[in-house]
Amino acid sequence: MALNTSIELRNKIFYQVFVRQFSKKHNFQGVIEKLDEIKALEVDIIQLLPIHPIGEKNRKGNVGSPYSIKNYYEIDPDLGTITDFTRLLKAAHKKGLKVIIDIVFNHTSHDADYTKTHPEWYYQKEDGSFCNRVGDWWDIIDFKFDNNKALEDELIRILTYWAKIGVDGFRCDVAPIIPLAFWRRAREELTKSFPDLLYVAESVHPGFIKYLRDSGYDACSDSEIFQVFDICYDYDIFDDFGNYLKGTSTLQKWADDLLRQETIYPKNYVKLKYLENHDFPRAASYCRNDIILRNATAMMYFLKGAQFIFNGQECGAVNRPNLFEYDEIDWSNYNRAKIATLMKKLGKLKKETNYVNGVMDVSCLSSDILKITYKKGNKLFTGIFNFGQTEAINIEAGYDVLAEKEFEGGEFTLIEPLILVTNL
């Protein structure tokens, strides 16, 4: 973990915006017009998918993936201009929102400017054609670091450029498969002029790390990545909760995962906690019903870490926006499953009480009911989340935060998520 990372980041709420799909305008102006709605969810930090021009050669779909970048210094003209982007930054900052951009340094598009000016920076086949390390990503080609100082210098110039524009930090795409020495050097150099930048690592699934290592490449574990980055993604355990809902794993495995994170990472570790993002299905599509969706949403807010919302999640959206086409979010049924209301309450509780920096414990009350507690000062915060049990369980008394009334306790058939506060 970066030594100066504050555990107060665990109280922050991120909101990921896919600008192209966020509104019918498909641009920065469409985001500016909805900043108040984003802020109302107790959001602190807006995280944008890549905003740069998309390559045309070997493009996937008609519009292409924003992760297939042609030029890091420019703005995708479909989203607006650099002036439009700075307007978004200023509007967000005026409302107390920070904005971080998605930085993609593992690869570029096949027709990126560097393929002409610096072809030696890329992996190449014997015939001289460009390639990458992951066959499925056929719309991109990988940089070849290998102690390439010239490449590193250029990437640091890119980070510096956007820091000067006014961004508040970077979400670094597939950060573990880029040399940790580069990330360390980049952060050290930028900190001299921009000490408050936030660094979020899209750490990757353990299976992907093993695959790369087995293929002869380097890939960092989350523990290694934490040496430089403030926040890591939760892919080390993310699949286990979904597997439980599918019936291929247990809730106890998920509880064990959460406690294991407490022991294998630095004391001030910060994980990004989420149910969905642009790479994976919507929570509303894999939770069996709205009750389970509300329990899962409340549970995620109650985990030790920063909370992450993917645009559209607050209205219980089922469709995951297409990464390669125009596919805007349907906002017409806002708060269909009462998710937005729940997020607002949970976000407010998270910030006002700072419970996630208390002493955490996790247990299973049954095969389908999870209990998480935090002891902080003279208060005990208890979250109980039911993912399927219909039998009554014994629950202690306390103040029901979500219902905003006293809860007497006793034998109770739990349906909706329950969060209690009691005095010790």
N, C-alpha and C positions, 0 to 999 in steps of 0.2 A: 504494500500500500504506500502511496505517496505519504511521507511522514507527516506532512502538514494538512492532510485531508481531515476536514472536520466531520464528526459524526452527526452534526446538525443536517448534513445532506440527506440523512435518512428521513427527514421530515419534508423533503421537497417532493413536488408532484410534477412530473414531466407529461407533456402532451405532444405526441408525434403527429406532424402534419405532412400529408402527401399533397403538396400544393396542387398538382394537376387534377387530383380527384376530389379535392376538398370542397369545391363550389362549382357552380355552373360557369363561372368566369374562368376557371382553370388557372388562375394567376395569383400574384401577390395581393392584388386589390381584394380578391375574394376572401383572403385570410384576414386582411385588415378589417373588413366589415364584420367579421365574427369574433374579434378579439375580446369583446365584452362577454360573449358566451363562453369563451375559453376561460377567461379570468374567473367567471362565476363558479367554475368547477374547482376553485381553490388552487389552480395551476400556478406554478412558479416559473417553469422553464418550457419554452416551445422548442421542439426538436424537429428540424426540417429534413425531409429526404433530400438527396442531392439536387442542387439548383443549377447545375452547369449544362452546357449544350450536350446533347446526346449524339453519339456516333451514328452514322448511316450505314457503314459497311458491316455486313453480317448482323444487322439489326434484328432483334426479336420483336415481332409484331409490327404494327403500323407506326406507332409512336416511339417505341423502344424503351429500354430500361434506363432509369435515371442513374443506375450504377455503371453504365457504359459511357464513360465521360470522354469528350473530345478535347476540351480545354478547361483547365481548372481556374483560370482567371476570369472567365466570362460567365454570363448569365444565360440560361436557356431562353431564347427569345419568346417561346410560348408562355413563359412565366412572367415576362416583363423585362425591364431594363435594370441596370445597376441603380438608377435613381429610384425606381419602384421598390427595389430591395431595401435601400436605405430608408425609404419612407416606412416600410414595414418595421425595420429595426427601431426607428424613432417612435412610431406609434406604440409598439410593444413596450419599449422602455418607459414611455410616459405612463403606462398602466402598471408599471412595476413588474413586467414580465421580461425575463431574459430569453435570448434566442441563440441556440447553438445550431451549427450546420453539420451535415453528414459529410465527412471527408473520406474519400475513397482512394487510398494510396497503394493498394495491392495490384491494381490493374487499371487499364484504360480501354477505350474502344479500339477497334482495329485501325481506324483512320485518325487516331489522335495526332495532334501536332508533333509530338515527340517521336512518332514512328518515322517522320521525315528528318527531323533535326538530330535525334539521338537514337537510332535503331539499336545501338549496342546496349541500351538500357533494358532490353526485353529478352525473355527466353526465346530462343529460336531453334527450329529444327535443322537437320543437317543441310537441307536445301536453302536455308536462310529465311524461310517463312516464319512469322511470329506464332507463338503458341502460349499456352498457359499450363498450370499444374492440375487443374480440375476440368475434366473433359466436358462436363455438363454446361459449363459457363462458356458456350461457344461464341457468344457475342463480345467477349472481351479477351485481352491478352495481358499476361502478367509481367510486371517489372521484375528484373533480376537484380537484387540488391548486392549481395556478395562483396561487401566492403566498397561499394560504389559511392565515393564521397561526392562526386559531381551530382548524382541523382539525389542523394540526401540533401545537399545544399539547395537544390531546386525545390524539393518538397517543403523544406523549412521556409523558403521564400514565399511559397504559396500560403502556408499557415500565417506567416507574418502579414501578408497582404490582407487577408480576411480579418485578422485581428485589428489592423489599422482601420478597416472599413467599419468595424464596431461590433462584430459578433462576440458573444460571451463565452464561447468555448466550442469544442469539437466532439462529435460522436464519430469515433474512428472505426470504419468498416473493417470487419475481419481482422482486428488488430493483432491477434496472437500469431498470425502467419507472416507478419512483418517483423524484422529483427527488433528485439527489445532495446538493443543498443541505440538504434535510430530513434525510437520513441523517447528514450531517456535524454539523448542529446537534444532533440527537438524541444522537449519541455524545458530543459535547462536554459536553452538559448532564448526561448520566447518569454520565460519568466522574468528575465532581466527588464523587459519593457512592458510586459503584460502579466503581472503577478496573479491576477484574479481569474484567469481563464479556467474553465472547467473542462476536464478531460474524461470522456466516457468511452470505455472500450466495449465494442461488440465482441466480447469473448465468445468462443464457439463451443459446440457440442464436444464432449470428450471423444466420441467416436470419430469425429473429423480430425481431431488432434492426432489420434492414433493412426488414422489413415495416412495423414501427411508424413508423420514420422516413419511409418512403415515404407513409405515411398521414397524415403531418403531426404526429406525436407525438414526444416526446423519448424516447430510450432510450440507456443508457450501455453502452459497451464494457467488457470486463473490466479493461482498463488504467485506465479512469476509476474503476470500482468499487473497485479496489485502493487508491485514495486514502483510503478510509474503513474498509473491511472487512478483517478479518484473513485470511479464507479465502474463496475463490471456488469455485463448482462448475466442472467440467471440460467444460462443454458446447461450448467453442470447438473441441475436438478429439474429443469423445466418440464421435460418429458414425463417425469414420474407422476405428476398430478394428472396429466392428461391420460396416462396409461391406467391410472386408478379408475377414472371415469369411464374408460373403455372396458374395464373389467379384466385387464391384463396385468395389473399390479394391485397393491394394497394401499390403503390410506396410511397404515403404519409405516410403510416405506417412505412416504412423503414426510411424515413426522420425523422419522429418523434423519432424512435428508436435511431438514431445517436445523436440527440440533447439531448435525455434523458440520454444517457451515460455521457454527459458533466456535469450533475447535481447530479447523484447518486453515482459516484465514486470519490475518492480523486483527488485533483487538478493535481497530477502528475501521474495519471493512464496511463498505457500502455496496449493496447489491441493488440492481434495478429489478423491481418485482412487477410482473405483468401476467395477464391472461392471454394477450394476443399482441401481435405486431404485424408489420407489412409482409413478413416472410411466412406467417403461419395462419391457420384458419381462425375465424372469429370465434370468440368464446361462446357466443349465442348459437353457433352451429354445432359445437360439441358438448355443451351442457344440455342435458336431456329435456329440461324445461326451465321456465323463468325463475322458479323457486331455487333450483340448483344454481342458476346463473347469479342470482342475488347473493346466495351464500358464498359462492366462489369470489365474487367481487368484494364482498366484505372481508373475506379471509385475506385476499391480496393486500388490502389496505392495512390489515392487522399484522402483516409480516414485518420483520426487521429489515427495512430497506426503503429506498426511494420508490414512490409509486409511479407507474407508467400507464398512460392512457393512449390508445391508438385512435385517431380521429374516427368518429362514428360509433365507437364502443359505447359511448354514453347514451346512445339511443337504441341500444340492443341490436345493432345492425348484424345481419347474418352474412351478407355478401362481402368477401374480402376483395378490395379494389384490385383490378388487374394491373400488374406491373408494367405491361407493355402496350396498353391501349387506353383510350379515354373511357373512364368508368366511374363517374362521380358518385359520391355517397348520397344515398336517399335520406334526406333529413325530415321527410314529411311525417314520420311517425315518432317524433322526438319523445324520448322517455317512455317508449312502449312498455318496457318491463320495469319501469320505475328505477332505472339504473342511474340516471343523472341525479335524481333526488338523493339516492343513497350515496353517490360519490361526493356530493356537496356536504352531507352530514359527516361522512367519514373523513374527508379532507380537513374539515374544520376541527374535528376531534383530534386528529393526528397532530395538528399544529399547536392547538391550544394546550394540550396536555403533555406533549413530548414523550408519550408512553413508550415509543420504540427504543428509547435510550434507557429503559429500565432493565431489570433482570428478567430475561425471557425463559419460559418453559413451554414445552409442547407435548401433548399427549393425545391419545385416542380414547374417547369414552366408549366407543364401540367400533365396529368395522366401518361405520359410515359417519361418525361424528368426531370432529376434530376440536380440541380445546387448546387455546393459546392464552397464556397469562403473562403479564408484566407487573413486577413489583417496582414501584417508583415512589420514593418517599414514604408517606403513610397511606398510600392508596394501592389497591390492586385492580388492575384492568383485566377483564376476562372476556375472551371472545369464544363463542361456541357456534360451530358451523355444521349444519346437517346436510349431507349429500345423498340421503336416501332412507334413513331409518324411520319407521312409522311407530315404533314402540316408545312409550314414555320413559324419560330418564329423570334422575334426581338432579336438580339445579339449585345452587345456593341463591340467597336473596341478594339484591343490590339495586343500584339505579340503572334502569334500562335506557341507555343513551339513545338508541334509535327510536324507541317509542316515547322517549322523554317523560318517563314516569317511573315510580318505584315498582320493582318486581319482587313479589313476596317469596318466590322460590317454591321448592317442593317437587312433586312428581309432575312432569310437564312434557307434553308431546311437542317437540320443537319442529317448527316449519321454517319460519323466517330466521335469518341470522340474528344472534343475540349478543350484545356487547354490554357488559355490566361493569359498574365502578363501585367498589366497596372500600370503606375505611378500615385500615388495619389496626 
